[in-house]
Amino acid sequence: MRISSFMYIDMMKKSFQDNTSQLFNSQQQLSSGLKINKPSDDISGMGKILGYKVDIANSDQFQKNIVSAQSFLQSSDTAMTSVTDNLQRMQELMVSGVNGSTDTAGRQDIAAEIGTIKESLYALSLSRTGNKYLFSGNLTNAASFASSPQSIASSSGFYPYMGDTGQISVNINSTAQVIQNVTGSDAFAYSITNTFSIRLTTGNWARFSPSPGGGSSMINVSLSTSSAPTAQSFEQASFSNYMEMAGIVEKAFNSNDVDMINAMMDPLQKSMDKVVSVRATIGARLNLLQQTQSNNDNNSVNTQEYLSSVEDSDITKTSTDISKSEMALQALRQSSGQVMSQTLFDFITIK
C-alpha cells in the first residue's frame, strides 16, 4: 500500500481535531460541573436526566398539594373541634334543663345560651381558609349555609345548605389522591333511613322519620301519646342540620316544652357521634398526608442522587483528562512538526 504525504496530513489533522474536541469537552465539564452538557454527549444519559428532572418536578408539585390539603384539613378539624365543644355544652344545658328543679325562668335563661350556641354553630359552618369556604363542597367561593328568619315547623329559623356534595381530591404522589374537604351536609348534619320511636321520660313518645330536603336529609320529629307509627301527633318539628336542631331546642326551652327537650336528646347524641366520625376521618387523612410527605421527601432525595450520578462530572477525573489531552496535543504538535519537516530526500537511500 502506498502512503502519501497527504495521508499523513489527514491523519494528523484528525488527531488534532479529536484531541482538541476532547480537551474542549473536558474543559466544558469542568466549568459547568456537568458530565452531559448536550444530548450528543450521551443520548441515553440525557434521557435519564430528563426523566429524573420530571420526577423531581412532579414531587415538588405533590408536596405543594400536600401542604395545601393539610391547611384545608387542619382548618376543618379546628372548626369541628369547636362544633364538638358547642354540642357538648348544649347537651349539658339540656340535661340540666329537664331537671325538675329548673323553673320556667331558668329554662328561658338556658334558651338564651342555646341561642348563642346556635349562632356559634352557624359561624363555624361558614369557616374559611384564605378566601375559600371549608364546608361548601366544590363551591368554595359560596357560603356553606344561608340563614333565614322564616320558621319551619317548630324551629326558630332555618339554614339551608348552599354548597354541593362535591369532594375535592388532590394528587399526593403518582398513584394516590386524598380528599381535602368535608361537605357541610357531612360536617353539620346526620341522616336517618328508617322511622323509629323512643319513649320520653314523661311517658309520651317521639317519632323520628326521614324525608328528603335540600342538600341534606330532613328529619321530622313527631310527639304523640303512642308508639304506633300512625298515631296522631300533638307536636311536630323538622331539622336538617345542627343549627336548626339547636333552634328547635331553643324554642322548646323558651316555651317550657319538656317533651320536645327530651325528644331532642336523641338527635343531639347522634349529632355528636357524627362529629366524632368526621373528625376521625379528618385525622386519618392528615396522617396519610404526613406519611406521604415524608415518603415524597425521601424519594426526592434519592432521585436527586440518581440525577447527580448521571449528570454531575467528576472534577478530579475531568482535571486529569484535561491534563492528558493537553499532553497529547503537545506530543502531537511535536511529532507532526517532525513529520512535516521531512522531504523526499529523507527517504532516498544512496547505495
C-alpha positions in Angstrom: 0.0 0.0 0.0 1.3 3.4 -1.0 1.2 6.1 1.8 1.4 9.6 0.5 2.2 12.7 2.5 -1.5 13.8 2.2 -2.5 10.7 4.2 -0.1 11.8 7.0 -1.6 15.2 6.9 -5.1 13.8 7.1 -4.2 11.5 10.0 -2.6 14.4 11.9 -5.5 16.6 11.2 -7.9 14.1 12.6 -5.8 13.5 15.6 -5.6 17.3 16.3 -9.5 17.5 15.9 -10.1 14.5 18.2 -7.8 15.7 20.9 -9.0 19.3 20.7 -12.6 18.2 20.9 -11.8 16.0 23.9 -10.0 18.9 25.6 -12.9 21.3 24.9 -15.5 18.8 26.3 -13.4 18.2 29.4 -13.0 22.0 29.9 -16.7 22.5 29.5 -17.5 19.7 32.0 -15.1 21.4 34.5 -16.6 24.9 34.0 -20.3 23.7 34.1 -19.8 20.9 36.6 -21.9 18.7 34.4 -20.9 15.5 32.7 -23.5 15.9 30.0 -23.9 19.3 28.5 -25.8 18.4 25.3 -27.6 15.3 24.0 -24.8 14.3 21.7 -22.5 13.9 24.8 -24.6 10.9 25.9 -28.1 10.3 24.4 -29.0 7.6 26.9 -27.7 9.6 29.8 -29.6 12.7 28.7 -32.8 10.6 28.6 -32.3 9.6 32.2 -31.6 13.2 33.2 -34.8 14.4 31.7 -36.7 11.6 33.4 -35.2 12.3 36.8 -35.9 16.1 36.4 -39.6 15.3 35.5 -39.8 13.1 38.6 -38.4 15.8 40.8 -40.7 18.5 39.4 -43.7 16.2 40.0 -42.6 15.5 43.5 -42.3 19.2 44.2 -45.9 19.7 43.0 -47.1 16.8 45.1 -45.5 18.4 48.2 -47.3 21.7 47.4 -50.6 19.8 47.1 -50.0 18.2 50.4 -49.3 21.5 52.2 -52.4 23.0 50.7 -54.5 19.9 51.7 -53.0 20.0 55.2 -54.0 23.6 55.6 -57.6 22.9 54.5 -58.0 19.8 56.7 -56.3 21.4 59.8 -58.7 24.3 59.5 -61.6 22.0 59.1 -60.5 20.0 62.2 -60.2 23.2 64.2 -63.8 24.1 63.3 -65.1 20.6 64.1 -63.4 20.8 67.5 -65.4 23.9 68.2 -68.5 22.2 66.9 -67.9 19.4 69.4 -67.5 21.9 72.3 -70.8 23.6 71.4 -72.8 20.4 71.1 -71.4 19.1 74.4 -72.3 22.4 76.1 -75.8 22.1 74.6 -76.1 18.6 75.9 -75.1 19.8 79.4 -77.8 22.5 79.3 -80.5 20.1 78.1 -79.7 17.6 80.8 -79.8 20.3 83.5 -82.8 22.0 81.9 -85.2 19.0 82.2 -84.3 18.6 85.9 -87.4 19.2 88.0 -85.5 21.9 90.0 -85.3 24.1 86.9 -88.2 26.5 86.6 -89.6 28.5 83.7 -87.3 31.5 84.2 -84.3 29.2 84.4 -85.2 27.5 81.1 -85.5 30.8 79.5 -82.0 31.7 80.6 -80.9 28.3 79.1 -82.7 29.2 75.9 -80.7 32.4 75.6 -77.4 30.4 75.9 -78.6 27.8 73.4 -79.4 30.6 71.0 -75.8 31.7 71.3 -74.7 28.2 70.6 -76.9 28.1 67.5 -75.2 31.3 66.2 -71.8 29.9 67.1 -72.5 26.8 65.1 -73.7 28.9 62.2 -70.5 30.9 62.3 -68.4 27.7 62.3 -70.3 26.4 59.3 -69.0 29.5 57.4 -65.4 28.8 58.3 -62.8 29.6 55.7 -59.2 29.1 54.9 -57.9 32.1 53.0 -60.9 33.1 50.8 -62.3 29.5 50.4 -65.2 28.2 52.4 -64.3 24.9 54.1 -67.7 23.2 54.0 -69.2 24.2 50.6 -68.0 21.2 48.6 -66.7 22.2 45.2 -68.4 25.6 45.6 -65.6 27.1 47.8 -66.5 30.6 46.8 -70.0 30.3 48.1 -71.1 30.4 51.7 -71.8 26.9 53.1 -75.1 27.8 54.7 -77.6 30.7 54.5 -79.7 31.9 57.3 -83.4 32.9 57.2 -85.7 34.4 59.8 -88.6 32.3 58.5 -89.6 29.3 60.5 -90.1 25.7 59.5 -92.3 23.6 61.8 -91.3 24.4 65.4 -87.8 25.7 64.7 -87.0 29.4 65.0 -85.3 29.7 61.6 -83.7 27.5 59.0 -80.3 27.3 57.5 -80.4 25.8 54.0 -77.2 24.2 52.7 -75.8 26.3 49.8 -72.9 24.1 48.8 -72.8 20.8 46.9 -71.7 17.3 47.7 -68.5 17.6 45.7 -65.3 16.2 47.1 -62.0 18.0 46.3 -59.3 15.4 45.6 -55.6 16.3 45.2 -52.8 14.2 43.9 -50.2 13.5 46.7 -48.0 11.1 44.7 -48.0 9.4 41.4 -50.6 6.8 42.5 -52.6 8.3 45.3 -55.1 11.1 46.0 -56.6 12.5 49.2 -59.9 14.3 49.7 -59.1 17.6 51.4 -62.6 18.8 52.2 -65.7 17.8 54.3 -69.0 18.9 52.9 -71.4 20.8 55.1 -74.0 18.1 54.8 -71.5 15.7 56.4 -69.9 18.2 58.9 -73.2 19.8 60.2 -75.8 17.1 59.7 -76.6 13.5 60.0 -79.3 11.5 58.3 -81.6 8.5 59.1 -83.0 6.0 56.7 -85.8 4.4 58.8 -88.6 5.7 61.0 -88.2 4.9 64.7 -89.8 5.9 68.1 -88.4 6.5 71.5 -90.2 6.8 74.8 -89.8 10.0 76.7 -89.4 10.4 80.5 -92.9 12.0 80.5 -94.4 8.8 79.1 -95.1 10.3 75.7 -93.4 9.1 72.5 -91.2 10.8 69.9 -91.2 9.5 66.4 -88.3 10.3 64.0 -88.8 9.9 60.3 -86.6 10.8 57.3 -87.7 13.0 54.4 -85.5 14.4 51.6 -84.8 18.1 51.9 -82.3 20.3 50.2 -78.7 19.2 50.2 -79.1 17.0 53.3 -81.8 14.8 54.7 -84.6 16.5 56.6 -85.6 14.7 59.9 -89.2 15.0 61.1 -89.9 14.8 64.8 -93.5 14.0 65.9 -94.6 13.8 69.5 -97.6 11.7 70.4 -99.0 9.6 73.2 -98.5 6.3 71.4 -95.6 4.5 69.8 -97.8 3.4 66.9 -96.4 4.7 63.6 -99.8 6.0 62.6 -100.6 7.7 65.9 -101.6 11.3 65.7 -99.0 13.7 66.9 -99.7 16.7 69.2 -96.5 18.5 68.2 -94.1 18.4 65.2 -90.7 19.8 64.3 -88.2 19.3 61.5 -84.5 20.0 61.1 -81.7 19.2 58.6 -78.6 20.4 60.4 -77.2 21.3 63.8 -78.2 24.9 63.7 -81.9 24.1 63.0 -81.7 21.4 65.7 -80.4 24.0 68.2 -83.2 26.3 67.1 -85.8 23.7 68.0 -84.2 23.2 71.4 -84.0 27.0 71.9 -87.7 27.3 71.2 -88.6 24.3 73.5 -86.8 26.0 76.4 -88.4 29.3 75.8 -91.9 27.6 75.8 -91.1 25.4 78.7 -91.7 22.3 76.4 -90.1 19.5 78.4 -91.4 16.8 75.9 -89.5 18.4 73.0 -86.4 19.0 75.0 -86.4 15.3 75.9 -87.1 14.3 72.4 -84.1 16.3 71.0 -81.7 14.4 73.3 -81.5 11.6 70.8 -80.7 13.8 67.7 -78.1 15.6 69.8 -76.3 12.4 70.7 -76.4 11.2 67.1 -75.0 14.6 66.0 -72.1 14.3 68.5 -71.4 10.8 67.2 -71.4 12.1 63.7 -68.9 14.8 64.6 -66.6 12.3 66.2 -66.8 10.3 62.9 -66.0 13.3 60.8 -63.0 14.3 63.0 -61.7 10.7 62.8 -61.9 10.9 59.0 -60.0 14.2 59.0 -57.4 12.8 61.3 -56.8 9.8 59.1 -56.4 12.0 56.1 -53.9 14.2 57.9 -51.9 11.1 59.0 -51.8 9.9 55.4 -50.6 13.3 54.2 -47.9 13.4 56.8 -46.6 9.9 55.9 -46.8 10.6 52.1 -45.0 13.9 52.6 -42.1 12.1 54.3 -42.0 9.4 51.6 -42.0 12.1 48.9 -39.1 13.8 50.6 -37.1 10.6 50.7 -37.9 9.7 47.1 -36.9 13.2 46.0 -33.6 12.9 47.8 -33.0 9.5 46.1 -33.9 10.9 42.7 -31.6 13.9 43.2 -28.8 11.4 44.0 -29.6 9.4 40.8 -29.6 12.6 38.8 -26.3 13.7 40.2 -24.7 10.3 39.5 -25.7 10.7 35.8 -25.4 14.4 35.3 -22.6 15.7 37.5 -19.0 15.5 36.4 -16.1 14.0 38.5 -13.9 17.1 39.0 -10.8 15.1 39.8 -11.2 12.8 36.7 -12.1 15.8 34.5 -9.0 17.7 35.6 -6.9 14.6 34.9 -8.5 14.2 31.4 -7.7 17.8 30.7 -4.0 17.3 31.6 -3.9 14.1 29.4 -5.5 15.9 26.5 -3.0 18.8 26.8 -0.1 16.4 26.9 -1.4 14.5 23.9 -1.8 17.7 21.9 1.7 18.8 22.8 3.1 15.5 21.8 1.1 15.6 18.6 2.4 19.1 17.8 6.0 17.9 18.2 5.6 14.7 16.2 3.7 16.5 13.5 6.4 19.1 13.2 9.0 16.4 12.7 6.9 14.6 10.1 6.0 17.7 8.2 9.7 18.8 8.1 10.8 15.7 6.2 11.3 15.9 2.5 11.6 13.4 -0.3 15.4 13.4 0.2 14.9 11.9 3.7 13.5 8.7 2.0 16.3 8.4 -0.6 18.9 5.7 0.2 22.2 6.1 -1.5 23.9 2.8 -2.4 
